[in-house]
Amino acid sequence: MDARKERILQAVVADYTETMVPVGSQTLAARYLSEISPATIRNELADLVLGGFLLQPHTSAGRIPSDRGYRYFVDFLLPMETVEPQLRRSVRQAFASAPPAADAILEVAASVMSRLSENLAVLTGPTGAGSRLKHVALVGLRPGQALLVVAVADNLVRQHLITVGEADDQDRLTAAAAWINRHAVGRTADEVEALPATPDEPDPARAILVEVAAALRTLDVPGTVVVHDGVRNLVSQPEFGDPQQLHAVLEVLETQRMLAEMLALTGAGDGVQAVIGSENAAPELRGCTFLVTTYRVGDRMRGTIGVVGPTRLRYGRVVARMELVSRLTGETLDRYAV
């Protein structure tokens, strides 16, 4: 696409995003491209329609961006926007006021992202990439039962009630934990399970290793999805005025496991990624844009933040705000979450 066509496509996206009215050559010449004649603009618009970048709803109507046009805009023409200082301070204050617990911090992140994007925000909790054991503790509760505490890097902790032998008192449990900490620290779940026996291995340690590996694996699956009540934002969008269409979209978003898998898949890369309209695997979301980015907690933990809205998004503004929320989510979890 040459520079003039790019300018025209950018102008169509900007105007349609604001007005939701098909854009004609007279509007483009008056508002954006005064140095180009309406006749020339009409010819370029026709070429952009033929190329699949624009659509013409009716013969006498103006043009609107197609999914392909939005994709070209996001990939090549997206303006580098920044978050206004006052809004940045407000967002920082919201995170600073969050209770020091992972669930509460994620709720704050979802609320802030929903408000800033004026659409629906979805998040996954942080998970590890091959989480490695940092420390194990065992606390006897009653005969045959103990509390297993597994800590990994980045201060994330999992606690599980486990079944132990009736003869496994606190002394035996402490000896087993000490042996595991000597030999298994720094290992992944698979490595913990494959740990070879040693002459000093205490009797309950082998069964407890299986429980430790299982606890480590819970840190390597997609985290719980947090769906904020930004659903109200979707309801207010003209594109979702059809109740049946909105219901279909919400059914997908309420299927947490499927949504977690989508977030994990699309959030695997760096930066903000966009899945636009027909690019969505779920048919119900093919009228939507799905923006997703990754936040990082320390060196090994990561989660995803997504925004779901119509394809007619203010992409530059939302991307800048997602980057801010992503960074603050990771920093706040790193500082407080245990």
Secondary structure, 3 states (H helix, E strand, C coil): CCHHHHHHHHHHHHHHHHHCCCECHHHHHHHCCCCCCHHHHHHHHHHHHHCCCEECCCCCCCEEECHHHHHHHHHHHCCCCCCCHHHHHHHHHHHHCCCCCHHHHHHHHHHHHHHHHCCEEEEECCEECCCCEEEEEEEEEECCEEEEEEEEHHHCEEEEEEECCCCCCHHHHHHHHHHHHHHCCCCCHHHHHCCCCCCCCCCCHHHHHHHHHHHHHHHHCCCCEEECCCHHHHHCCHHHCCHHHHHHHHHHHHCHHHHHHHHHHHCCCCCCEEEEHHHCCCHHHCCEEEEEEEEEECCCEEEEEEEEEECCCCHHHHHHHHHHHHHHHHHHHHHHCC
